[in-house]
Amino acid sequence: MRKFIGFMTAAVMLSSVLAGCGSSGGATIQTVEEKATTAAAAEQKDETTAAAENDAAGDYHIGIVTGSVSQSEDDRRGAEAFQAKVGEDRVILATYPDNFTEELETTVQTIVNLSDDPEMKAIIVNQAIPGTTEAFRQIKERRPDILCIAGESHEDLPEIGSAADLVCNNDFVARGYLIIRTAHELGCKTFVHISFPRHLSYETMSRRVAIMKAACEEFGMNFVMESAPDPTTDVGVPGAQAYIAEHVPEWIEKYGKDSAYFCTNDAHTEPLLRGLLENGGYFIEADLPSPLMGYPGALGIDLTEEAGDFEKILSKVESAVVEKGGAGRFGTWAYSYGYTVSAGLAQHAMNVIDGKSELTDIDDISKAYEEFSPKASWNGSQYTNVDTGVKSDNTFLVYQDTYIMGDPGKYMGSTEIEVPEKYFTTK
């Protein structure tokens, strides 16, 4: 496994010249009191040196680029949480355009601009939308000392892996199988996948679709594809959401209340959840799972007081789901994926720069994630190129258990379940 030696700011070196004096008659004898004074002075010097080194190690900036609150709220909130922890003067936040497919140049420049800061030592992009690879290449040409880290890449993983120092995505292979398995265990007969051409062109999503189809065959379920508008096109988020809201009742009528639904876009999630709560149907988990993904708006609940406390957030969301008759039909990850990736990757970058972690050590990555998801059960593996069979040394796939809300709620799609080997080569 390729290891990355973090770049550290130069530590301030303190030194002093100790002059000894003695007599021609022999060495100077120290009293007990003098020895105690000398030891105290040495201890004080060690503390001063350590403080100086810590100050020097902290003298750098970390940049985090995410989507806007309207497009990727969890990603942004995670970035803000890390900034609040470390300090506004050390963490620089930026936002790429909502319509990033039409504003590629702006996207690239937004990311690259962070490297103009001479104190910048790491740049994290979550989600790593198209243009991130080009931006990282430009940054590396100008500032090879900057760590470039991609969270949830929209670009092919081998491509962005060639420019980034580290890439971390959700485990689309394992989840493609486990989401279907969970739907089957809940009694679903049909699985409905909702997306649009841009997303289906991504390797991660197209492979997951193939895995979902194969898993449906294994479990004797019907697999159905439905198309919905892309929010980055002219219809925007309002038009895309209106389409979902209008069609959910039709889909339930067509496929039955024992059908499960999955959408690949964050903006589609809220109206889909609202429609399923009102009309029936199942929702195993979001594309990027979180109790904040779509649920607050669909349920009409305010989570301001619970902000940042995911145990309280999950409890309040679960209570509202049960109250609306959704017990046993709706699931999520207990901790927000997007929130954890933004904050966790920034924490990992800081640990690497400070010499506390190795960049491509999955245990170190998990440890940083757990700073913001203390009770989560994470599973992870290296990304394997399905065409070559080669495992990447800087690209990792991760996932949590699925939590099905109800009375009582339960975890399914366990990270302890072994995904059949055949799905790792399905495409």
C-alpha positions in Angstrom: 0.0 0.0 0.0 1.4 3.4 -1.0 1.9 5.6 2.0 2.0 9.4 1.9 4.4 11.3 4.2 2.5 14.4 5.3 4.0 17.8 4.8 4.5 19.6 8.2 5.2 23.2 8.8 8.7 23.7 10.2 8.8 23.5 14.0 10.5 26.2 15.9 13.7 24.8 17.3 14.7 26.0 20.7 18.3 25.6 21.9 20.5 27.0 24.6 24.1 26.7 25.4 24.7 25.3 28.9 27.8 26.6 30.5 29.2 24.6 33.3 31.6 25.9 35.9 33.7 24.1 38.2 36.9 24.4 40.2 40.3 23.0 39.8 39.5 20.9 42.7 36.7 18.9 41.0 33.0 18.9 39.9 30.5 21.3 41.5 28.2 19.5 44.0 24.4 20.5 43.8 22.3 20.5 46.8 18.8 18.8 46.8 17.2 22.2 46.5 19.4 23.1 43.5 18.7 19.8 41.8 14.9 20.4 42.2 15.3 23.9 40.8 17.3 22.5 37.8 14.6 19.8 37.1 11.8 22.3 37.3 13.6 24.5 34.8 14.1 21.6 32.4 10.5 20.6 32.7 9.4 24.2 32.0 11.7 24.3 29.0 10.2 21.0 27.6 6.7 22.4 28.0 7.7 25.6 26.2 9.3 23.7 23.4 6.2 21.5 23.0 3.9 24.5 23.0 6.1 26.2 20.3 6.0 23.0 18.2 2.2 22.7 18.5 1.8 26.4 17.5 4.0 25.8 14.4 2.2 22.6 13.5 -1.1 24.5 13.6 0.0 27.3 11.4 -1.7 26.2 8.2 -5.1 26.3 6.4 -7.4 23.6 5.2 -10.0 24.3 2.5 -13.3 22.4 2.1 -15.4 22.8 -1.1 -19.0 21.5 -1.1 -22.3 22.1 -2.8 -24.8 24.7 -1.6 -27.2 24.1 1.3 -30.0 23.7 -1.2 -28.2 21.0 -3.2 -26.0 19.3 -0.5 -27.0 20.5 2.9 -25.3 17.6 4.8 -22.0 18.1 3.0 -22.0 21.8 3.9 -23.0 21.3 7.5 -20.2 18.8 8.0 -17.7 21.4 6.6 -19.1 24.0 9.0 -18.8 21.6 11.9 -15.1 21.0 11.2 -14.6 24.8 10.8 -16.4 25.4 14.2 -14.1 22.8 15.8 -10.8 24.0 14.4 -11.5 27.7 13.9 -12.7 30.0 11.1 -9.2 31.4 10.7 -7.8 28.0 9.8 -10.6 26.4 7.7 -11.6 28.1 4.5 -15.0 27.1 3.0 -16.1 27.4 -0.6 -19.1 26.4 -2.6 -19.3 25.2 -6.2 -22.2 26.3 -8.4 -25.6 24.5 -8.2 -25.6 24.2 -12.0 -22.1 22.8 -12.0 -22.7 20.8 -15.3 -23.1 24.1 -17.1 -20.4 26.0 -15.1 -17.4 23.7 -15.4 -14.9 26.5 -15.6 -16.3 28.2 -12.5 -16.2 24.9 -10.6 -12.5 24.3 -11.5 -11.6 27.9 -10.6 -13.4 27.8 -7.3 -11.3 24.8 -6.2 -8.0 26.0 -7.7 -8.4 29.5 -6.1 -7.9 28.0 -2.6 -4.3 27.1 -3.6 -3.6 30.8 -3.9 -3.4 30.9 -0.1 0.3 30.3 0.8 -0.8 28.7 4.1 -3.1 26.2 2.4 -2.0 22.6 3.1 -5.1 20.5 2.1 -8.1 20.9 -0.1 -11.1 18.6 0.3 -13.9 18.5 -2.3 -17.2 16.8 -1.3 -18.9 15.9 -3.5 -16.1 15.7 -6.1 -18.2 16.8 -9.1 -17.0 16.9 -12.7 -14.1 19.3 -12.9 -12.5 18.2 -9.7 -9.8 16.1 -11.4 -8.8 19.0 -13.6 -8.7 21.3 -10.6 -6.5 18.9 -8.7 -4.1 18.6 -11.6 -3.8 22.3 -11.8 -3.2 22.6 -8.0 -0.5 19.9 -8.1 1.3 21.8 -10.9 1.4 24.9 -8.8 1.5 23.6 -5.3 2.6 19.9 -5.0 2.7 20.3 -1.2 -1.1 20.6 -1.0 -3.0 17.4 -0.2 -5.9 17.0 -2.7 -8.7 14.8 -1.3 -12.0 13.8 -3.0 -15.1 12.7 -1.2 -17.9 11.0 -3.2 -16.5 11.5 -6.7 -18.9 11.9 -9.6 -15.9 11.3 -12.0 -14.6 7.8 -12.7 -12.6 6.6 -9.8 -9.5 5.6 -11.7 -9.5 9.0 -13.4 -9.8 11.1 -10.2 -7.5 8.7 -8.4 -4.8 9.7 -10.8 -4.9 13.3 -9.7 -6.0 13.1 -6.1 -3.9 12.0 -3.1 -6.9 10.2 -1.6 -10.5 9.4 -2.8 -13.3 8.1 -0.5 -16.7 7.1 -1.9 -19.7 5.2 -0.5 -19.4 1.5 -1.2 -21.6 1.2 -4.2 -20.7 -2.5 -4.7 -21.7 -3.7 -1.2 -24.7 -1.4 -1.0 -26.0 -2.4 -4.4 -26.4 -5.9 -3.0 -27.3 -5.0 0.7 -30.0 -2.5 -0.2 -31.8 -5.1 -2.3 -31.3 -7.8 0.3 -32.8 -5.5 3.0 -35.8 -4.7 0.8 -36.3 -8.5 0.3 -36.1 -9.2 4.0 -38.8 -6.5 4.6 -41.1 -8.3 2.2 -40.8 -6.0 -0.9 -41.6 -7.6 -4.3 -40.5 -4.7 -6.6 -37.5 -2.3 -6.5 -37.9 1.0 -8.3 -34.7 2.9 -9.2 -35.2 6.6 -10.1 -32.4 8.5 -11.9 -31.5 10.4 -15.1 -28.9 10.0 -17.9 -26.1 12.1 -16.3 -26.0 10.0 -13.1 -26.3 6.8 -15.0 -23.2 7.7 -17.0 -21.1 7.6 -13.8 -19.2 4.3 -13.4 -20.2 4.1 -9.7 -23.9 4.4 -10.4 -24.0 2.3 -13.5 -22.2 -0.5 -11.7 -24.5 -0.2 -8.7 -27.6 -0.5 -11.0 -26.1 -3.7 -12.6 -25.5 -5.1 -9.1 -29.1 -4.1 -8.0 -30.5 -5.9 -11.0 -28.5 -9.0 -10.4 -29.5 -9.0 -6.7 -33.2 -8.6 -7.6 -32.8 -11.7 -9.7 -31.2 -13.6 -6.9 -34.0 -12.7 -4.5 -36.9 -13.1 -6.9 -37.8 -9.4 -7.1 -38.8 -7.2 -10.0 -36.4 -4.4 -10.9 -37.8 -1.2 -12.5 -36.1 1.9 -13.8 -37.9 5.2 -13.7 -36.5 8.5 -15.1 -36.9 11.9 -13.5 -35.6 15.4 -14.4 -32.0 16.3 -13.6 -32.0 19.3 -11.1 -28.9 20.8 -12.8 -30.8 21.4 -16.0 -33.2 24.2 -16.9 -36.0 22.8 -14.7 -33.9 23.3 -11.6 -34.6 21.8 -8.2 -38.2 23.0 -8.0 -39.1 21.4 -11.3 -37.4 18.1 -10.5 -39.1 18.0 -7.1 -42.5 18.7 -8.6 -42.1 15.8 -11.0 -41.3 13.4 -8.2 -44.2 14.6 -6.1 -46.6 14.2 -9.0 -45.5 10.7 -9.9 -45.2 8.9 -6.6 -48.9 8.2 -6.3 -48.9 6.8 -9.8 -45.9 4.6 -9.1 -47.5 3.2 -5.9 -50.7 2.5 -7.9 -48.6 0.8 -10.6 -46.1 -1.2 -8.6 -48.0 -1.8 -5.3 -47.4 -0.8 -1.7 -44.9 -3.6 -1.4 -42.5 -1.8 -3.7 -39.2 -0.1 -2.5 -37.9 3.1 -4.0 -34.4 4.5 -4.5 -33.3 7.8 -6.1 -29.8 8.9 -7.0 -30.3 12.6 -6.4 -30.4 14.5 -3.1 -33.1 17.0 -4.3 -35.4 14.1 -5.3 -35.3 12.6 -1.9 -37.7 14.9 0.1 -40.6 14.7 -2.3 -40.1 10.9 -2.7 -40.2 10.4 1.1 -43.3 12.6 1.5 -45.1 10.7 -1.3 -44.2 7.3 0.2 -45.3 8.3 3.7 -48.7 9.4 2.2 -49.3 6.6 -0.3 -47.3 3.6 0.9 -44.2 1.9 -0.3 -40.7 1.4 1.2 -37.5 3.5 1.3 -34.4 1.6 2.5 -31.9 4.4 2.5 -30.9 7.5 0.5 -28.2 7.5 -2.2 -26.0 9.4 0.4 -27.8 8.3 3.6 -28.6 10.5 6.5 -31.5 11.1 8.9 -31.2 14.7 7.6 -31.5 13.7 3.9 -35.0 14.6 3.0 -36.7 13.5 6.2 -37.0 16.9 8.0 -38.8 18.5 5.1 -40.9 15.5 4.3 -41.9 15.2 7.9 -42.3 18.9 8.6 -40.0 18.8 11.7 -37.5 21.3 13.0 -34.2 20.0 14.1 -32.5 23.3 15.1 -32.2 22.3 18.7 -30.7 18.9 17.8 -28.2 20.3 15.3 -25.0 18.2 15.3 -26.3 15.6 17.7 -27.2 12.7 15.4 -28.5 10.4 18.2 -31.2 13.0 19.0 -31.8 13.8 15.4 -32.4 10.1 14.6 -34.7 9.7 17.6 -36.8 12.7 16.6 -37.0 11.6 12.9 -37.9 8.1 13.9 -40.7 9.3 16.2 -42.1 11.4 13.4 -41.9 8.5 10.9 -43.7 6.2 13.3 -46.4 8.8 14.0 -47.1 9.0 10.3 -47.5 5.3 10.0 -44.1 4.6 8.4 -42.7 2.1 11.1 -40.7 -0.7 9.5 -40.8 0.9 6.0 -38.2 3.7 6.2 -34.4 3.5 6.7 -31.2 5.5 6.9 -27.7 5.5 8.3 -27.7 6.6 11.9 -25.0 9.2 11.1 -25.1 11.4 8.0 -22.7 10.2 5.3 -22.2 13.6 3.6 -21.7 15.4 7.0 -19.2 12.8 8.1 -17.3 12.8 4.8 -16.8 16.6 4.8 -15.7 16.8 8.4 -14.0 13.4 8.6 -11.8 13.9 5.6 -10.8 17.3 6.8 -10.0 15.8 10.2 -7.9 13.1 8.5 -6.0 15.6 6.4 -5.2 17.5 9.6 -4.0 14.3 11.3 -1.8 13.5 8.3 -0.3 17.0 8.2 0.4 16.9 11.9 2.2 13.5 11.5 -0.5 11.6 13.5 -1.9 9.5 10.6 -1.0 7.8 7.3 -2.9 9.2 4.4 -3.9 5.8 2.8 -4.4 3.8 6.0 -8.1 2.8 6.1 -8.0 2.5 9.9 -6.7 6.1 10.2 -9.5 7.2 7.8 -12.1 5.4 9.9 -10.7 6.9 13.1 -11.2 10.4 11.7 -14.7 9.6 10.5 -15.6 8.4 14.0 -14.7 11.8 15.4 -18.0 12.9 13.9 -19.9 9.6 14.1 -18.8 8.1 17.4 -21.2 5.1 17.5 -21.3 4.3 13.8 -20.2 0.9 12.5 -18.1 1.6 9.4 -16.9 -1.0 6.9 -14.4 -0.2 4.2 -12.3 -1.7 1.4 -10.0 -0.7 -1.4 -11.7 0.1 -4.8 -11.2 -2.6 -7.4 -11.2 -1.7 -11.1 -13.7 -4.2 -12.5 -12.0 -4.1 -15.9 -8.5 -4.8 -14.7 -9.1 -6.5 -11.3 -6.4 -4.1 -9.8 -7.0 -2.6 -6.4 -6.3 1.1 -6.0 -3.9 2.1 -3.3 -5.5 5.5 -2.7 -9.2 4.9 -3.3 -11.5 3.5 -0.6 -15.2 2.5 -0.4 -17.1 2.8 2.9 -20.5 2.2 4.3 -22.5 2.0 7.6 -25.3 -0.4 8.7 -28.8 0.4 7.6 -31.2 1.5 10.4 -34.8 0.7 9.8 -37.0 3.1 11.7 -39.9 1.7 13.7 -40.9 0.2 17.1 -38.4 -1.0 17.8 -36.0 0.2 15.1 -33.4 -2.3 13.9 -30.2 -2.5 12.0 -30.2 -4.4 8.7 -27.8 -4.8 5.8 -25.2 -5.3 8.4 -21.6 -4.4 7.8 -20.9 -8.0 9.1 -22.7 -9.6 6.1 -20.3 -10.9 3.5 -21.2 -9.7 0.0 -21.0 -12.6 -2.5 -17.8 -12.4 -4.6 -19.7 -12.4 -7.9 -21.0 -8.9 -7.3 -17.5 -7.4 -7.2 -17.1 -8.2 -10.9 -20.7 -7.3 -11.9 -21.0 -4.4 -14.4 
